[in-house]
């Protein structure tokens, strides 16, 4: 990840990503990649959860979006994994 010196405070440099996150309100829906990062799993695991209907999605044009509350609901129950 590249670093941008967008803002310096006390000699520390903030990344461009952190700076954007501070100014942006919390998103209602996430991309598959963002959801995978939040859950700490691979993108393939998110795809598998979607295919198994364990993780509902919304489509907006070509984008696949996952609602934040869907991630929270997913974490409230156990989901056994299947060997490939």
Order of alpha helices (4+ residues) and beta strands (2+ residues): beta-beta-alpha-beta-alpha-alpha-beta-beta-alpha
